Amino acid sequence: MKKINYIALVLASAMLLPSCQDQLDLQPISQTTVGGSGTGTAGSAIRNAATAEAALAGSYAIFKSGSAEYYVMDYFILGDGQSDNSYAGADNAAWFEVDEFRILSTNAVAARDWSYLYNHVASANSLIANVPKVTDASLSAERKAQIVGEAKFIRARAYFDLVRIYGDVPLVVDELPTITSENVDEIYGQLYPARSAAEEVYAQIIKDLDEAATAVPKTGPNKMTVTPGAVYTLLTKVYATRKDWAKVKENADKVIALGYKLMPNFEDLWDGKHENSAESIFELNFEDWSTGGNWGSSMFYGTDWKKFNTPSNDLIKAFDDEKDAVRKASTIYTANVTGKWSDKYWALTKFPFAYKMRNTDASQNIIMYRLADVLLLKAEALNETGDLAGARTLVNQIRTRAKLAATPATDQTSMRLAIEKERRLELAFEGQRWYDLVRTGRVVPVMEAVKDGAGNRLNYNLTDTRLLWPIPQGEIDKNANLKQNNGY
């Protein structure tokens, strides 16, 4: 019975956010309800227009509060600190394991991120299952469809990270049913699902996004509203991971057609004065601590112990080799931190910090998706399908803003590497680099070539069995149907 209580609590807890708990009056399944008068999952509280809107707001709030450790911090260390862009930094042993490719199945970060992402899935499942049942006349059919579409994007986005981090994962698309002593055996498979093949997970992601694209609102009060641009951007990224280049081009073109524009100055994206800009497609909006502030800025940028995601010698060399002063200045800040701590990678007199999140008053927005990312994915698709000229045009568009000369790439192979480099310098500290290297099959040779500041190879001894994180041991201990990834 203890296992059932845990699973029920996890699947319900995503909706238990301070911002909307009063309105929803949610009750997690606990010892007092299992085997007795079980009331089902949190979604059963969605009864009318007000509770439906509150539940959607709660699902959005998970980006900022319910799973903030993932969305404002872990997402970026995973995408950059695990790559050649940065070192884990700070003093967290779990992140050192990730950084140095010696992660264990008991790793605390792997466990918490699994939970955070499945909590977000659960909140979306509740909306998808219950909003269509609302009979309140003030909730129109169009608004119902919008809410469900937004929830399907949120679910797809969470599964996209889960499948890329852990590989085959349980695919849960239904609410947890009411649990009684009579139906435990019948619903055991729902309580303790086995892992689904990655192909099945990707198929569900694409299905959710295809259905969301025509349903979500066309605009919102800010760029934190899921709109068609966000849906098509995620589809572009999913199809790039699957190497379906025709679909990459198709969805990138849909994004471009919606009128997003590159900001004229790269620094405009990060200075805090141009938030929700014409280039931004999906952006987490923060105000202050009371509404789930962006404390990630303080983790990455500052002169006390909070120095996660320390820029690597390799990344700074890449900027300098390219003479990319514009993007380097907006991406990396250096300071004299003598006497603050010791560090094995950098001299303390000129210590680098990740700088794209720099406002430490908790108000800085986080750009999750932006046009430059989409343009470079389209360039990649064009190059892979033989349109070298088209790829060059898009790469040069990005380089022009950075005040760099046209790319010297002259054939498909050199253009492939040019795009890889352009994505690295353009998107550093936006959580993209690790996934780019994995999906292109370049991660092992690139990581094995990484050097420290003295020119010595770091010798990570990375192998293909370490490209996925382990399934958290705590999850396996609770669920006998879960099998561990190879190599752990």
C-alpha positions in Angstrom: 0.0 0.0 0.0 2.9 2.3 0.6 3.8 2.2 -3.1 0.3 3.2 -4.1 0.2 6.1 -1.7 3.5 7.4 -3.2 2.5 7.2 -6.8 -0.9 8.8 -6.2 0.7 11.6 -4.2 3.3 12.3 -7.0 0.7 12.3 -9.7 -1.5 14.7 -7.8 1.1 17.0 -6.4 1.7 18.8 -9.6 -1.5 20.7 -9.1 -0.8 21.6 -5.5 0.7 25.0 -6.1 0.3 27.9 -3.7 -1.0 30.2 -6.4 -4.1 28.2 -7.0 -4.5 25.8 -4.2 -7.3 27.8 -2.5 -9.3 28.0 -5.6 -9.0 24.3 -6.5 -9.3 22.9 -3.0 -7.2 19.9 -4.1 -6.6 16.9 -1.9 -3.9 14.4 -2.7 -4.6 10.7 -2.3 -3.2 9.7 1.0 -3.5 7.0 3.7 -6.9 8.3 4.6 -8.4 7.8 1.2 -6.7 4.8 -0.3 -8.8 1.8 0.3 -11.7 4.0 1.5 -13.4 6.9 -0.1 -10.8 7.6 -2.7 -11.6 10.7 -4.7 -9.3 10.3 -7.7 -6.6 12.7 -8.8 -6.4 16.5 -8.7 -8.2 16.8 -12.0 -11.5 15.9 -10.4 -11.5 19.4 -8.9 -12.0 20.9 -12.4 -15.7 21.5 -12.4 -16.4 24.9 -14.1 -14.8 27.7 -16.0 -13.1 29.2 -12.9 -11.5 25.9 -11.7 -10.4 25.1 -15.3 -8.7 28.4 -15.7 -7.1 28.1 -12.3 -5.8 24.6 -13.1 -4.3 25.9 -16.4 -2.7 28.8 -14.5 -1.3 26.2 -12.0 0.2 24.2 -14.8 2.0 27.3 -16.2 3.1 28.2 -12.7 5.0 24.9 -12.5 7.5 26.4 -14.8 8.2 29.1 -12.2 7.5 27.5 -8.8 6.4 23.9 -8.7 9.4 22.7 -10.6 11.6 25.7 -10.5 14.7 23.8 -9.6 14.4 22.2 -13.1 13.2 25.1 -15.2 15.4 27.9 -13.8 18.5 25.8 -13.0 18.9 22.1 -13.8 17.7 22.5 -17.5 20.6 24.9 -18.1 23.3 22.9 -16.3 22.2 19.7 -18.0 22.3 21.3 -21.4 25.5 23.2 -21.0 27.3 21.9 -17.9 27.2 18.4 -19.2 28.6 19.6 -22.5 31.9 21.3 -23.4 30.3 24.7 -22.7 30.8 24.8 -19.0 31.8 23.1 -15.8 29.1 22.2 -13.2 30.7 24.7 -10.8 29.7 25.4 -7.2 29.8 22.7 -4.5 27.2 20.2 -5.5 28.5 16.6 -5.6 25.5 15.4 -7.6 26.3 17.9 -10.4 30.0 16.9 -10.3 28.9 13.4 -11.1 27.0 14.6 -14.1 29.8 17.0 -15.2 32.4 14.2 -15.1 30.3 11.4 -16.5 30.3 9.3 -13.4 26.7 9.7 -12.5 25.1 7.0 -10.3 21.5 5.7 -10.2 21.2 7.3 -6.8 22.1 10.8 -8.1 19.9 13.4 -6.4 19.6 15.6 -9.5 18.5 12.7 -11.7 15.8 11.8 -9.1 14.4 15.3 -8.7 14.3 16.1 -12.4 12.4 12.9 -13.1 9.9 13.9 -10.5 9.6 17.5 -11.6 8.9 16.5 -15.2 6.4 13.8 -14.4 4.6 16.3 -12.1 4.3 18.6 -15.1 2.9 15.7 -17.1 0.4 14.9 -14.4 -0.9 18.5 -14.3 -1.3 18.4 -18.1 -3.1 15.1 -18.0 -5.6 16.4 -15.5 -6.4 19.3 -17.8 -6.7 17.2 -20.9 -8.9 14.6 -19.2 -11.3 17.0 -17.3 -11.7 20.3 -19.2 -13.7 18.7 -22.0 -16.2 17.4 -19.4 -17.0 20.9 -18.0 -20.6 21.9 -18.8 -20.3 25.5 -17.5 -21.7 27.7 -20.3 -19.2 30.4 -19.5 -16.4 28.1 -20.7 -16.9 28.1 -24.5 -16.0 25.2 -26.7 -13.2 27.3 -28.3 -11.7 28.1 -24.9 -11.9 24.5 -23.8 -10.0 23.5 -27.0 -7.4 26.2 -26.2 -6.8 25.0 -22.7 -6.5 21.4 -23.8 -4.1 22.5 -26.6 -1.9 24.4 -24.1 -1.9 21.4 -21.8 -0.8 19.1 -24.7 2.1 21.4 -25.5 3.1 21.3 -21.8 2.9 17.5 -21.8 4.8 17.2 -25.0 7.5 19.6 -23.8 8.0 17.6 -20.6 8.2 14.3 -22.5 10.7 15.7 -25.0 13.0 16.3 -22.1 12.3 13.0 -20.4 13.0 10.9 -23.5 16.2 12.8 -24.3 17.5 12.6 -20.7 16.5 9.0 -19.7 15.6 7.3 -23.0 12.7 4.9 -22.8 10.3 6.2 -20.1 6.8 5.4 -18.9 4.3 7.0 -21.2 1.4 8.2 -18.9 -1.3 10.0 -20.8 -4.3 9.3 -18.5 -5.2 10.5 -15.1 -4.6 8.2 -12.1 -8.0 6.7 -11.4 -9.6 6.5 -8.0 -7.9 3.9 -6.0 -9.8 1.4 -3.8 -8.9 -1.8 -2.1 -11.0 -3.6 -4.8 -9.3 -2.2 -7.9 -5.7 -2.1 -6.9 -4.8 -5.3 -8.8 -6.8 -4.1 -11.9 -5.0 -0.7 -12.1 -1.6 -1.9 -10.9 -0.1 -1.3 -14.4 -1.3 2.3 -14.3 0.2 2.8 -10.9 3.5 1.2 -11.8 3.9 1.5 -15.6 6.8 -0.1 -17.5 9.0 2.0 -19.8 7.7 2.7 -23.3 10.1 2.6 -26.3 11.4 6.0 -27.2 9.7 5.8 -30.6 6.4 5.5 -28.9 7.1 8.5 -26.7 8.1 10.6 -29.7 5.0 9.5 -31.6 2.9 10.8 -28.6 4.9 14.0 -28.5 4.2 14.7 -32.2 0.5 13.7 -31.9 0.1 16.1 -29.0 1.8 18.9 -30.8 -0.1 18.4 -34.1 -3.4 18.6 -32.2 -2.2 21.6 -30.2 -1.1 23.6 -33.2 -4.5 24.6 -34.4 -6.1 24.9 -31.0 -3.8 27.1 -28.9 -4.4 30.8 -28.6 -3.0 32.9 -31.5 -1.6 35.5 -29.0 -1.4 36.0 -25.3 -0.7 38.8 -22.8 3.0 37.9 -23.0 5.3 35.3 -24.6 4.6 32.8 -21.7 1.3 31.9 -23.4 1.6 28.8 -25.6 0.9 29.9 -29.2 1.3 28.3 -32.6 4.8 29.6 -32.7 5.8 27.7 -29.6 4.2 24.6 -30.9 5.8 24.7 -34.3 9.2 25.5 -32.7 9.0 22.4 -30.5 8.0 20.4 -33.5 11.0 21.7 -35.4 13.3 20.6 -32.5 11.6 17.2 -32.2 11.9 16.5 -36.0 15.6 17.7 -35.9 16.2 15.1 -33.2 14.5 12.5 -35.4 16.4 13.7 -38.4 13.3 14.2 -40.4 14.6 17.2 -42.4 11.5 17.7 -44.5 9.5 18.2 -41.4 12.1 20.4 -39.9 11.9 22.8 -42.8 8.1 22.6 -42.9 7.7 23.6 -39.2 10.5 26.1 -39.2 8.8 27.8 -42.1 5.6 27.9 -40.2 7.4 29.7 -37.3 9.1 32.2 -39.7 5.7 32.9 -41.4 4.3 34.1 -38.1 6.4 37.2 -38.2 9.1 36.8 -35.5 12.2 38.9 -36.1 15.7 38.8 -35.0 16.5 41.6 -32.5 18.9 44.1 -34.1 21.4 43.8 -31.3 22.3 40.5 -29.6 22.6 42.2 -26.2 18.9 43.3 -26.4 18.0 39.7 -25.6 19.6 39.7 -22.2 19.7 43.2 -20.9 16.3 43.0 -19.2 15.0 46.0 -21.2 13.5 44.1 -24.2 11.6 41.2 -22.6 8.9 39.4 -24.7 10.6 40.7 -27.8 9.9 40.2 -31.5 12.5 37.4 -31.5 11.1 35.5 -28.4 8.7 32.7 -29.1 8.2 31.1 -25.7 9.5 33.0 -22.6 9.0 32.4 -18.9 7.9 35.7 -17.4 9.0 36.5 -13.9 8.1 39.5 -11.7 9.4 39.0 -8.1 9.7 36.4 -5.4 5.9 36.4 -4.5 5.0 34.9 -7.9 7.9 32.4 -8.3 10.9 34.6 -8.9 13.8 33.6 -11.1 16.4 32.7 -8.5 18.4 30.9 -11.2 20.1 34.1 -12.1 21.7 34.2 -8.6 22.9 30.6 -9.1 24.8 31.4 -12.3 25.9 35.0 -11.8 27.4 36.5 -8.7 30.5 36.7 -6.6 29.6 34.4 -3.7 29.4 30.6 -3.6 26.7 30.5 -6.3 28.7 29.9 -9.4 27.0 27.0 -11.1 27.5 26.5 -14.9 31.0 28.1 -14.9 32.0 28.8 -18.6 34.7 26.4 -19.8 38.1 27.2 -21.1 37.0 25.4 -24.3 34.0 27.7 -24.8 35.9 30.9 -24.2 38.6 29.7 -26.6 35.8 29.1 -29.2 34.6 32.6 -28.9 38.1 34.0 -29.1 39.1 31.9 -32.0 36.0 33.1 -33.9 36.8 36.7 -32.8 33.2 36.7 -31.7 33.4 39.7 -29.3 29.7 40.6 -29.5 28.2 37.4 -28.4 31.0 36.7 -25.9 30.3 40.0 -24.1 26.6 39.1 -23.6 27.3 35.5 -22.7 30.3 35.6 -20.3 31.2 38.1 -17.5 34.5 38.0 -15.7 35.3 39.3 -12.2 38.0 39.1 -9.6 36.9 36.7 -6.9 40.2 36.3 -5.1 39.6 35.1 -1.6 36.0 33.9 -2.4 36.8 30.2 -3.1 39.3 28.0 -4.9 38.8 26.6 -8.3 40.7 24.0 -10.3 39.8 25.4 -13.8 40.2 29.2 -13.5 42.5 31.8 -11.9 40.4 33.7 -9.4 41.7 37.1 -10.7 39.6 36.7 -13.8 36.8 34.3 -13.1 34.1 33.8 -15.7 30.3 33.6 -15.1 27.4 32.6 -17.3 25.9 36.0 -18.1 22.6 35.6 -20.0 20.7 35.5 -16.8 22.2 38.3 -14.8 19.5 40.2 -12.9 19.6 38.8 -9.4 16.4 40.5 -8.2 14.4 37.5 -9.4 12.7 39.4 -12.1 14.6 38.3 -15.2 12.7 36.4 -17.8 14.0 33.2 -19.3 13.8 32.8 -23.1 13.0 29.1 -23.8 12.5 29.4 -27.6 13.6 32.1 -30.0 13.9 32.7 -33.7 17.7 32.3 -34.1 17.4 28.7 -32.8 14.8 28.0 -35.4 16.7 29.6 -38.3 19.8 27.5 -37.5 17.7 24.3 -37.4 16.3 25.2 -40.7 19.8 25.9 -42.0 20.8 22.4 -40.8 17.9 20.9 -42.6 18.7 22.7 -45.8 22.3 21.6 -45.7 21.3 18.0 -45.0 19.0 18.0 -48.0 21.6 19.5 -50.4 20.6 23.2 -50.3 24.0 24.6 -49.4 23.2 28.1 -50.6 20.0 28.3 -48.5 21.9 27.1 -45.4 24.6 29.7 -46.0 22.1 32.5 -46.2 20.5 31.6 -42.9 23.9 31.1 -41.1 25.1 34.5 -42.4 22.0 36.2 -41.2 22.9 35.1 -37.7 26.5 36.0 -38.1 25.8 39.4 -39.5 24.0 40.4 -36.2 27.1 39.2 -34.3 29.2 41.5 -36.6 31.1 38.5 -38.1 32.1 37.9 -41.7 30.2 35.4 -43.9 30.8 31.7 -43.1 33.7 30.2 -45.0 32.0 26.8 -45.4 32.0 25.6 -49.0 30.5 22.1 -48.9 28.1 20.1 -46.9 30.6 18.7 -44.5 32.2 22.0 -43.7 28.7 23.6 -43.4 27.6 21.0 -41.0 30.5 21.9 -38.7 29.9 25.6 -39.3 26.3 25.3 -38.2 27.4 23.3 -35.1 29.8 26.0 -34.1 27.2 28.8 -34.8 24.6 27.1 -32.6 27.2 26.8 -29.9 28.2 30.4 -29.9 24.7 31.8 -30.5 22.9 29.5 -27.9 25.5 29.1 -25.2 23.8 28.9 -21.7 20.4 28.3 -23.2 20.4 24.6 -22.5 20.9 23.4 -26.1 24.6 22.3 -26.6 24.4 18.8 -25.0 21.3 17.9 -27.0 22.8 19.2 -30.2 25.9 17.1 -29.8 23.9 14.0 -29.0 21.4 14.2 -31.8 24.2 14.8 -34.4 26.3 11.9 -33.1 29.2 14.2 -32.3 29.1 14.1 -28.6 31.8 11.5 -27.9 34.5 12.8 -30.2 33.8 16.4 -29.2 33.9 15.7 -25.4 36.9 13.5 -25.7 38.8 16.4 -27.4 38.0 18.9 -24.6 41.0 20.6 -23.0 41.6 22.6 -19.9 43.2 26.0 -19.7 46.7 24.5 -19.9 45.9 22.6 -23.1 45.6 19.2 -21.3 42.8 16.9 -22.4 40.3 16.3 -19.6 39.8 12.6 -20.5 36.2 12.2 -19.6 36.2 8.6 -21.0 32.7 9.1 -22.3 31.0 6.2 -24.0 27.7 5.7 -25.7 26.3 4.0 -22.5 26.7 7.3 -20.6 24.7 9.5 -23.0 21.5 8.8 -21.0 21.1 9.3 -17.3 20.1 6.4 -15.2 16.6 5.7 -14.2 16.5 7.0 -10.6 17.1 4.1 -8.2 14.3 5.3 -5.9 11.8 4.9 -8.8 13.0 1.4 -9.5 12.7 0.5 -5.8 9.1 1.5 -5.9 8.2 0.1 -9.3 9.3 -3.4 -10.2 8.2 -2.8 -13.8 11.0 -0.3 -14.4 14.3 -1.6 -15.8 17.6 0.3 -15.6 19.5 1.8 -18.5 22.5 -0.1 -19.8 25.7 0.8 -18.0 24.2 1.5 -14.6 
